[in-house]
Amino acid sequence: MKKKLLILFFIVIMAGIYHMAQAQSIIEEKSALTGTVSWTAQAGSMVKEGSDLVKIDTMTGETAASRASSDGTVREILVHPGEKIAVGQIVARITAE
């Protein structure tokens, strides 16, 4: 009985560690500017730290509203061209590498 409980405990601990590792590798990227989205990176594309994720239209032209904070893969883009975004809004999720 003790051996079965020990094995079960070990499995639960390993599952928890795996889940924590997965959750930590997803980064939510936020907008630094307010405006209307003109372009977004594509889900599944590889990005380097500093790569543009979302661009907005401004009076002087297009500018990046959000950039990748680390190297990784774009997991999800949460905004679309034509939508208005606000400062601090989560606009994308990337999986860090």
MMTF fields as JSON, N, C-alpha, C and O atoms, coordinates in Angstrom:
{
  "mmtfVersion": "1.0.0",
  "mmtfProducer": "UNKNOWN",
  "numBonds": 387,
  "numAtoms": 388,
  "numGroups": 97,
  "numChains": 1,
  "numModels": 1,
  "chainsPerModel": [1],
  "groupsPerChain": [97],
  "chainIdList": ["A"],
  "bondAtomList": [4, 2, 8, 6, 12, 10, 16, 14, 20, 18, 24, 22, 28, 26, 32, 30, 36, 34, 40, 38, 44, 42, 48, 46, 52, 50, 56, 54, 60, 58, 64, 62, 68, 66, 72, 70, 76, 74, 80, 78, 84, 82, 88, 86, 92, 90, 96, 94, 100, 98, 104, 102, 108, 106, 112, 110, 116, 114, 120, 118, 124, 122, 128, 126, 132, 130, 136, 134, 140, 138, 144, 142, 148, 146, 152, 150, 156, 154, 160, 158, 164, 162, 168, 166, 172, 170, 176, 174, 180, 178, 184, 182, 188, 186, 192, 190, 196, 194, 200, 198, 204, 202, 208, 206, 212, 210, 216, 214, 220, 218, 224, 222, 228, 226, 232, 230, 236, 234, 240, 238, 244, 242, 248, 246, 252, 250, 256, 254, 260, 258, 264, 262, 268, 266, 272, 270, 276, 274, 280, 278, 284, 282, 288, 286, 292, 290, 296, 294, 300, 298, 304, 302, 308, 306, 312, 310, 316, 314, 320, 318, 324, 322, 328, 326, 332, 330, 336, 334, 340, 338, 344, 342, 348, 346, 352, 350, 356, 354, 360, 358, 364, 362, 368, 366, 372, 370, 376, 374, 380, 378, 384, 382],
  "bondOrderList": [1, 1, 1, 1, 1, 1, 1, 1, 1, 1, 1, 1, 1, 1, 1, 1, 1, 1, 1, 1, 1, 1, 1, 1, 1, 1, 1, 1, 1, 1, 1, 1, 1, 1, 1, 1, 1, 1, 1, 1, 1, 1, 1, 1, 1, 1, 1, 1, 1, 1, 1, 1, 1, 1, 1, 1, 1, 1, 1, 1, 1, 1, 1, 1, 1, 1, 1, 1, 1, 1, 1, 1, 1, 1, 1, 1, 1, 1, 1, 1, 1, 1, 1, 1, 1, 1, 1, 1, 1, 1, 1, 1, 1, 1, 1, 1],
  "groupList": [{"groupName": "MET", "atomNameList": ["N", "CA", "C", "O"], "elementList": ["N", "C", "C", "O"], "formalChargeList": [0, 0, 0, 0], "bondAtomList": [1, 0, 2, 1, 3, 2], "bondOrderList": [1, 1, 2], "singleLetterCode": "M", "chemCompType": "L-PEPTIDE LINKING"}, {"groupName": "LYS", "atomNameList": ["N", "CA", "C", "O"], "elementList": ["N", "C", "C", "O"], "formalChargeList": [0, 0, 0, 0], "bondAtomList": [1, 0, 2, 1, 3, 2], "bondOrderList": [1, 1, 2], "singleLetterCode": "K", "chemCompType": "L-PEPTIDE LINKING"}, {"groupName": "LEU", "atomNameList": ["N", "CA", "C", "O"], "elementList": ["N", "C", "C", "O"], "formalChargeList": [0, 0, 0, 0], "bondAtomList": [1, 0, 2, 1, 3, 2], "bondOrderList": [1, 1, 2], "singleLetterCode": "L", "chemCompType": "L-PEPTIDE LINKING"}, {"groupName": "ILE", "atomNameList": ["N", "CA", "C", "O"], "elementList": ["N", "C", "C", "O"], "formalChargeList": [0, 0, 0, 0], "bondAtomList": [1, 0, 2, 1, 3, 2], "bondOrderList": [1, 1, 2], "singleLetterCode": "I", "chemCompType": "L-PEPTIDE LINKING"}, {"groupName": "PHE", "atomNameList": ["N", "CA", "C", "O"], "elementList": ["N", "C", "C", "O"], "formalChargeList": [0, 0, 0, 0], "bondAtomList": [1, 0, 2, 1, 3, 2], "bondOrderList": [1, 1, 2], "singleLetterCode": "F", "chemCompType": "L-PEPTIDE LINKING"}, {"groupName": "VAL", "atomNameList": ["N", "CA", "C", "O"], "elementList": ["N", "C", "C", "O"], "formalChargeList": [0, 0, 0, 0], "bondAtomList": [1, 0, 2, 1, 3, 2], "bondOrderList": [1, 1, 2], "singleLetterCode": "V", "chemCompType": "L-PEPTIDE LINKING"}, {"groupName": "ALA", "atomNameList": ["N", "CA", "C", "O"], "elementList": ["N", "C", "C", "O"], "formalChargeList": [0, 0, 0, 0], "bondAtomList": [1, 0, 2, 1, 3, 2], "bondOrderList": [1, 1, 2], "singleLetterCode": "A", "chemCompType": "L-PEPTIDE LINKING"}, {"groupName": "GLY", "atomNameList": ["N", "CA", "C", "O"], "elementList": ["N", "C", "C", "O"], "formalChargeList": [0, 0, 0, 0], "bondAtomList": [1, 0, 2, 1, 3, 2], "bondOrderList": [1, 1, 2], "singleLetterCode": "G", "chemCompType": "PEPTIDE LINKING"}, {"groupName": "TYR", "atomNameList": ["N", "CA", "C", "O"], "elementList": ["N", "C", "C", "O"], "formalChargeList": [0, 0, 0, 0], "bondAtomList": [1, 0, 2, 1, 3, 2], "bondOrderList": [1, 1, 2], "singleLetterCode": "Y", "chemCompType": "L-PEPTIDE LINKING"}, {"groupName": "HIS", "atomNameList": ["N", "CA", "C", "O"], "elementList": ["N", "C", "C", "O"], "formalChargeList": [0, 0, 0, 0], "bondAtomList": [1, 0, 2, 1, 3, 2], "bondOrderList": [1, 1, 2], "singleLetterCode": "H", "chemCompType": "L-PEPTIDE LINKING"}, {"groupName": "GLN", "atomNameList": ["N", "CA", "C", "O"], "elementList": ["N", "C", "C", "O"], "formalChargeList": [0, 0, 0, 0], "bondAtomList": [1, 0, 2, 1, 3, 2], "bondOrderList": [1, 1, 2], "singleLetterCode": "Q", "chemCompType": "L-PEPTIDE LINKING"}, {"groupName": "SER", "atomNameList": ["N", "CA", "C", "O"], "elementList": ["N", "C", "C", "O"], "formalChargeList": [0, 0, 0, 0], "bondAtomList": [1, 0, 2, 1, 3, 2], "bondOrderList": [1, 1, 2], "singleLetterCode": "S", "chemCompType": "L-PEPTIDE LINKING"}, {"groupName": "GLU", "atomNameList": ["N", "CA", "C", "O"], "elementList": ["N", "C", "C", "O"], "formalChargeList": [0, 0, 0, 0], "bondAtomList": [1, 0, 2, 1, 3, 2], "bondOrderList": [1, 1, 2], "singleLetterCode": "E", "chemCompType": "L-PEPTIDE LINKING"}, {"groupName": "THR", "atomNameList": ["N", "CA", "C", "O"], "elementList": ["N", "C", "C", "O"], "formalChargeList": [0, 0, 0, 0], "bondAtomList": [1, 0, 2, 1, 3, 2], "bondOrderList": [1, 1, 2], "singleLetterCode": "T", "chemCompType": "L-PEPTIDE LINKING"}, {"groupName": "TRP", "atomNameList": ["N", "CA", "C", "O"], "elementList": ["N", "C", "C", "O"], "formalChargeList": [0, 0, 0, 0], "bondAtomList": [1, 0, 2, 1, 3, 2], "bondOrderList": [1, 1, 2], "singleLetterCode": "W", "chemCompType": "L-PEPTIDE LINKING"}, {"groupName": "ASP", "atomNameList": ["N", "CA", "C", "O"], "elementList": ["N", "C", "C", "O"], "formalChargeList": [0, 0, 0, 0], "bondAtomList": [1, 0, 2, 1, 3, 2], "bondOrderList": [1, 1, 2], "singleLetterCode": "D", "chemCompType": "L-PEPTIDE LINKING"}, {"groupName": "ARG", "atomNameList": ["N", "CA", "C", "O"], "elementList": ["N", "C", "C", "O"], "formalChargeList": [0, 0, 0, 0], "bondAtomList": [1, 0, 2, 1, 3, 2], "bondOrderList": [1, 1, 2], "singleLetterCode": "R", "chemCompType": "L-PEPTIDE LINKING"}, {"groupName": "PRO", "atomNameList": ["N", "CA", "C", "O"], "elementList": ["N", "C", "C", "O"], "formalChargeList": [0, 0, 0, 0], "bondAtomList": [1, 0, 2, 1, 3, 2], "bondOrderList": [1, 1, 2], "singleLetterCode": "P", "chemCompType": "L-PEPTIDE LINKING"}],
  "groupTypeList": [0, 1, 1, 1, 2, 2, 3, 2, 4, 4, 3, 5, 3, 0, 6, 7, 3, 8, 9, 0, 6, 10, 6, 10, 11, 3, 3, 12, 12, 1, 11, 6, 2, 13, 7, 13, 5, 11, 14, 13, 6, 10, 6, 7, 11, 0, 5, 1, 12, 7, 11, 15, 2, 5, 1, 3, 15, 13, 0, 13, 7, 12, 13, 6, 6, 11, 16, 6, 11, 11, 15, 7, 13, 5, 16, 12, 3, 2, 5, 9, 17, 7, 12, 1, 3, 6, 5, 7, 10, 3, 5, 6, 16, 3, 13, 6, 12],
  "groupIdList": [1, 2, 3, 4, 5, 6, 7, 8, 9, 10, 11, 12, 13, 14, 15, 16, 17, 18, 19, 20, 21, 22, 23, 24, 25, 26, 27, 28, 29, 30, 31, 32, 33, 34, 35, 36, 37, 38, 39, 40, 41, 42, 43, 44, 45, 46, 47, 48, 49, 50, 51, 52, 53, 54, 55, 56, 57, 58, 59, 60, 61, 62, 63, 64, 65, 66, 67, 68, 69, 70, 71, 72, 73, 74, 75, 76, 77, 78, 79, 80, 81, 82, 83, 84, 85, 86, 87, 88, 89, 90, 91, 92, 93, 94, 95, 96, 97],
  "secStructList": [7, 2, 2, 2, 2, 2, 2, 2, 2, 2, 2, 2, 2, 2, 2, 2, 2, 2, 2, 2, 2, 2, 2, 2, 6, 3, 3, 3, 3, 3, 7, 1, 1, 7, 3, 3, 3, 3, 3, 3, 7, 7, 6, 6, 7, 3, 3, 7, 6, 6, 7, 3, 3, 3, 3, 3, 3, 3, 6, 6, 3, 3, 3, 3, 3, 3, 3, 7, 1, 1, 1, 3, 3, 3, 3, 3, 3, 7, 7, 7, 6, 6, 7, 3, 3, 7, 6, 6, 7, 3, 3, 3, 3, 3, 3, 3, 7],
  "xCoordList": [0.823, 0.0, 0.87, 0.587, 1.923, 2.803, 3.49, 3.673, 3.862, 4.553, 3.624, 4.061, 2.359, 1.394, 1.181, 1.11, 1.08, 0.906, 2.13, 2.003, 3.3, 4.526, 4.604, 4.999, 4.236, 4.241, 3.216, 3.509, 2.034, 0.994, 1.449, 1.251, 2.053, 2.568, 3.618, 3.6, 4.512, 5.554, 4.942, 5.389, 3.936, 3.284, 2.603, 2.695, 1.927, 1.252, 2.273, 2.047, 3.373, 4.424, 5.006, 5.198, 5.284, 5.845, 4.863, 5.267, 3.589, 2.57, 2.507, 2.382, 2.589, 2.583, 3.783, 3.644, 4.946, 6.162, 6.044, 6.403, 5.544, 5.367, 4.402, 4.671, 3.293, 2.3, 2.896, 2.661, 3.651, 4.266, 5.264, 5.339, 6.024, 7.001, 6.293, 6.751, 5.196, 4.441, 3.852, 3.915, 3.292, 2.647, 3.669, 3.35, 4.869, 5.882, 6.444, 6.988, 6.333, 6.941, 6.03, 6.462, 4.79, 3.882, 3.95, 3.732, 4.253, 4.395, 3.256, 3.018, 2.556, 1.501, 2.113, 2.648, 2.027, 2.592, 1.505, 0.39, 1.834, 0.869, 1.217, 2.361, 0.198, 0.381, 1.009, 0.656, 1.939, 2.557, 1.897, 2.154, 1.051, 0.409, -1.074, -1.54, -1.811, -3.227, -3.38, -2.703, -4.274, -4.502, -5.289, -5.835, -5.341, -6.052, -5.046, -4.092, -5.261, -4.35, -4.325, -5.369, -3.116, -2.958, -2.313, -2.461, -1.591, -0.883, -0.598, -0.385, -0.592, -0.202, 0.691, 0.614, 1.532, 2.317, 1.35, 0.236, 1.772, 0.924, 1.186, 2.333, 0.119, 0.264, 1.098, 0.909, 2.012, 2.888, 4.232, 5.142, 4.366, 5.632, 6.66, 6.315, 7.915, 9.02, 9.366, 9.371, 9.656, 10.039, 11.301, 11.57, 12.045, 13.216, 12.839, 11.891, 13.565, 13.322, 13.372, 14.328, 12.349, 12.278, 11.499, 11.234, 11.125, 10.341, 8.959, 8.365, 8.456, 7.112, 6.074, 6.148, 5.105, 3.981, 2.699, 1.894, 2.512, 1.324, 1.761, 2.529, 1.256, 1.506, 0.189, -0.87, 0.28, -0.901, -0.631, 0.519, -1.713, -1.598, -1.503, -2.222, -0.598, -0.484, -0.545, -0.608, -0.527, -0.56, 0.685, 0.636, 1.789, 3.036, 3.329, 4.354, 2.444, 2.645, 2.43, 1.841, 2.918, 2.755, 3.863, 5.014, 3.514, 4.524, 4.153, 2.984, 5.154, 4.918, 4.236, 4.692, 3.144, 2.445, 2.894, 2.794, 3.393, 3.87, 5.008, 4.964, 6.026, 7.189, 7.433, 7.079, 8.034, 8.334, 9.36, 10.381, 9.084, 10.014, 11.065, 11.998, 10.919, 11.934, 11.788, 10.79, 12.799, 12.713, 11.617, 11.409, 10.92, 9.898, 9.024, 9.379, 7.872, 6.893, 5.592, 5.134, 4.996, 3.722, 2.669, 2.398, 2.103, 1.096, -0.303, -1.12, -0.553, -1.894, -1.832, -1.144, -2.553, -2.731, -4.166, -5.103, -4.34, -5.653, -6.367, -7.496, -5.732, -6.341, -6.253, -5.494, -7.043, -7.091, -7.027, -7.409, -6.542, -6.509, -7.892, -8.919, -7.872, -9.104, -9.624, -10.436, -9.164, -9.601, -8.82, -7.648, -9.473, -8.804, -8.24, -8.901, -7.011, -6.374, -5.957, -5.798, -5.783, -5.404, -4.071, -3.641, -3.428, -2.173, -2.422, -3.392, -1.553, -1.65, -2.527, -2.583, -3.217, -4.07, -3.204, -2.223, -3.558, -2.833, -3.215, -4.389, -2.205, -2.463, -1.95, -2.366, -1.041, -0.471, 0.083, 0.379, 0.217, 0.888, 1.961, 1.719, 3.15, 4.235, 4.741, 4.671, 5.247, 5.873, 7.373, 7.976, 7.967, 9.396, 10.22, 9.818, 11.397, 12.313, 13.574, 14.465],
  "yCoordList": [-1.191, 0.0, 1.26, 2.202, 1.289, 2.447, 2.677, 3.815, 1.588, 1.694, 2.31, 3.14, 1.915, 2.467, 3.96, 4.745, 4.355, 5.759, 6.586, 7.709, 6.018, 6.702, 6.899, 7.968, 5.889, 5.991, 7.026, 7.839, 7.004, 7.974, 9.396, 10.317, 9.569, 10.869, 11.368, 12.538, 10.502, 10.851, 11.28, 12.26, 10.566, 10.897, 12.265, 13.066, 12.527, 13.817, 14.954, 15.997, 14.769, 15.789, 16.047, 17.202, 15.008, 15.169, 15.872, 16.708, 15.546, 16.211, 17.701, 18.539, 18.034, 19.425, 20.188, 21.326, 19.588, 20.23, 20.465, 21.533, 19.476, 19.612, 20.766, 21.591, 20.814, 21.87, 23.248, 24.185, 23.386, 24.66, 25.09, 26.268, 24.14, 24.458, 24.945, 25.896, 24.316, 24.734, 26.126, 26.957, 26.389, 27.681, 28.815, 29.927, 28.56, 29.604, 29.953, 31.044, 29.069, 29.336, 30.145, 30.538, 30.404, 31.211, 32.651, 32.924, 33.562, 34.971, 35.752, 35.65, 36.527, 37.393, 38.749, 39.426, 39.132, 40.402, 41.465, 41.228, 42.642, 43.736, 44.872, 45.03, 45.651, 46.822, 47.954, 48.186, 48.646, 49.811, 51.105, 52.174, 51.01, 52.187, 51.951, 50.812, 53.045, 52.99, 53.335, 54.231, 52.623, 52.937, 51.849, 50.949, 51.942, 50.97, 50.013, 50.442, 48.729, 47.698, 47.733, 47.727, 47.768, 47.743, 46.444, 46.066, 45.757, 44.528, 43.709, 44.259, 42.375, 41.475, 40.369, 40.01, 39.838, 38.651, 37.474, 37.527, 36.43, 35.26, 34.229, 33.996, 33.619, 32.539, 31.427, 31.068, 30.893, 29.824, 30.312, 29.511, 31.622, 32.139, 32.274, 32.535, 32.093, 32.248, 33.727, 34.442, 34.187, 35.587, 35.652, 34.765, 36.699, 37.001, 38.111, 38.856, 38.226, 39.312, 40.645, 40.92, 41.471, 42.77, 42.764, 43.827, 41.579, 41.503, 42.107, 41.965, 42.782, 43.353, 42.235, 41.265, 42.389, 41.464, 42.114, 41.476, 43.391, 44.145, 45.559, 46.197, 46.038, 47.416, 48.17, 47.596, 49.483, 50.341, 51.509, 51.855, 52.112, 53.315, 54.526, 54.63, 55.443, 56.712, 57.843, 57.584, 59.064, 60.212, 60.253, 60.782, 59.708, 59.749, 58.441, 58.323, 57.462, 56.181, 55.014, 55.151, 53.877, 52.655, 52.536, 52.875, 52.053, 51.844, 50.618, 50.242, 49.999, 48.804, 49.171, 50.059, 48.482, 48.668, 47.616, 47.817, 46.487, 45.41, 44.681, 44.424, 44.355, 43.61, 42.405, 42.412, 41.38, 40.16, 40.458, 41.095, 39.996, 40.225, 39.127, 39.235, 38.061, 37.0, 36.244, 36.387, 35.434, 34.566, 33.533, 33.095, 33.145, 32.119, 31.963, 32.378, 31.356, 31.105, 31.791, 31.688, 32.493, 33.151, 32.047, 31.27, 32.003, 30.984, 31.465, 30.707, 32.759, 33.289, 34.809, 35.489, 35.33, 36.772, 37.076, 36.481, 37.988, 38.25, 39.454, 39.751, 40.155, 41.308, 41.129, 40.299, 41.92, 41.813, 43.201, 44.184, 43.288, 44.59, 45.255, 44.617, 46.56, 47.326, 47.513, 48.405, 46.68, 46.792, 47.884, 48.121, 48.541, 49.524, 48.792, 47.935, 49.146, 48.557, 49.657, 50.813, 49.287, 50.236, 49.842, 48.693, 50.801, 50.537, 49.477, 49.562, 48.495, 47.447, 46.271, 45.278, 46.371, 45.266, 44.111, 44.323, 42.897, 41.723, 41.509, 41.33, 41.529, 41.431, 40.133, 39.761, 39.439, 38.214, 37.337, 37.804, 36.066, 35.117, 34.406, 33.922, 34.348, 33.609, 32.531, 32.664, 31.473, 30.401, 30.646, 30.589, 30.913, 31.22, 29.98, 28.859, 30.209, 29.1, 29.244, 28.4],
  "zCoordList": [0.0, 0.0, 0.0, -0.74, 0.818, 0.873, -0.474, -0.906, -1.119, -2.398, -3.451, -4.249, -3.458, -4.413, -4.157, -5.103, -2.899, -2.57, -2.968, -3.455, -2.755, -3.125, -4.639, -5.105, -5.397, -6.858, -7.316, -8.193, -6.738, -7.084, -6.755, -7.549, -5.591, -5.182, -6.183, -6.565, -6.6, -7.56, -8.894, -9.49, -9.364, -10.631, -10.547, -11.477, -9.439, -9.254, -9.228, -9.841, -8.538, -8.477, -9.869, -10.249, -10.616, -11.966, -12.891, -13.699, -12.784, -13.607, -13.252, -14.145, -11.984, -11.554, -12.077, -12.527, -12.028, -12.54, -14.039, -14.533, -14.76, -16.211, -16.516, -17.389, -15.799, -16.02, -15.737, -16.501, -14.669, -14.331, -15.404, -15.751, -15.922, -16.964, -18.224, -18.858, -18.591, -19.764, -19.559, -20.465, -18.41, -18.14, -18.137, -18.557, -17.679, -17.614, -18.978, -19.149, -19.949, -21.241, -22.163, -23.247, -21.768, -22.57, -22.076, -20.895, -22.987, -22.641, -23.276, -24.479, -22.467, -22.974, -23.295, -22.418, -24.554, -25.006, -25.0, -25.467, -24.468, -24.342, -25.297, -25.723, -25.614, -26.461, -25.655, -24.498, -26.286, -25.652, -26.124, -25.568, -27.145, -27.723, -27.944, -27.968, -28.106, -28.448, -29.918, -30.423, -30.615, -32.024, -32.719, -32.079, -34.036, -34.864, -35.492, -36.141, -35.299, -35.812, -37.34, -37.993, -37.894, -39.352, -39.834, -40.997, -38.927, -39.313, -38.072, -36.991, -38.227, -37.135, -37.678, -38.853, -36.812, -37.161, -37.275, -36.754, -37.947, -38.132, -37.029, -36.647, -36.528, -35.551, -36.171, -37.333, -35.391, -35.866, -36.384, -36.599, -36.587, -37.112, -35.987, -34.835, -36.349, -35.41, -35.305, -36.308, -34.083, -33.877, -33.017, -32.207, -33.211, -32.388, -31.424, -31.674, -30.335, -29.391, -30.129, -30.854, -29.948, -30.607, -31.91, -32.472, -32.406, -33.647, -33.433, -32.364, -34.462, -34.393, -34.34, -35.094, -33.438, -33.35, -33.849, -34.527, -33.511, -33.915, -34.29, -33.57, -35.436, -35.852, -35.888, -36.139, -35.628, -35.69, -36.632, -36.901, -37.129, -37.944, -37.025, -36.031, -37.377, -36.655, -37.685, -38.887, -37.229, -38.147, -39.029, -40.139, -38.554, -39.325, -40.049, -40.721, -39.921, -40.602, -39.658, -38.586, -40.081, -39.294, -38.249, -38.521, -37.056, -36.014, -35.191, -35.116, -34.576, -33.766, -32.455, -31.734, -32.154, -30.882, -29.875, -28.664, -30.393, -29.524, -30.217, -31.42, -29.434, -29.944, -29.053, -27.874, -29.617, -28.865, -27.781, -28.039, -26.571, -25.47, -25.367, -24.571, -26.171, -26.221, -27.529, -28.235, -27.849, -29.019, -28.781, -27.65, -29.836, -29.671, -30.894, -31.997, -30.674, -31.721, -31.344, -30.206, -32.303, -32.052, -31.871, -32.786, -30.702, -30.392, -30.781, -31.303, -30.506, -30.729, -30.879, -30.118, -31.859, -32.017, -31.609, -32.141, -30.679, -30.095, -30.696, -30.308, -31.638, -32.292, -33.806, -34.307, -34.518, -35.979, -36.597, -35.962, -37.846, -38.513, -38.498, -38.733, -38.212, -38.14, -36.722, -36.474, -35.785, -34.387, -33.672, -33.968, -32.736, -31.891, -30.67, -30.084, -30.3, -29.121, -28.164, -28.557, -26.908, -25.862, -25.246, -25.347, -24.611, -23.901, -22.827, -22.074, -22.765, -21.753, -22.138, -21.413, -23.272, -23.726, -24.204, -24.917, -23.82, -24.294, -25.749, -26.073, -26.631, -28.063, -28.681, -29.778, -27.975, -28.533, -27.427, -26.327, -27.737, -26.842, -27.634, -28.74, -27.058, -27.709, -26.764, -25.543, -27.354, -26.6, -26.652, -27.723, -25.519, -25.451, -25.719, -25.406, -26.312, -26.58, -25.786, -25.883]
}
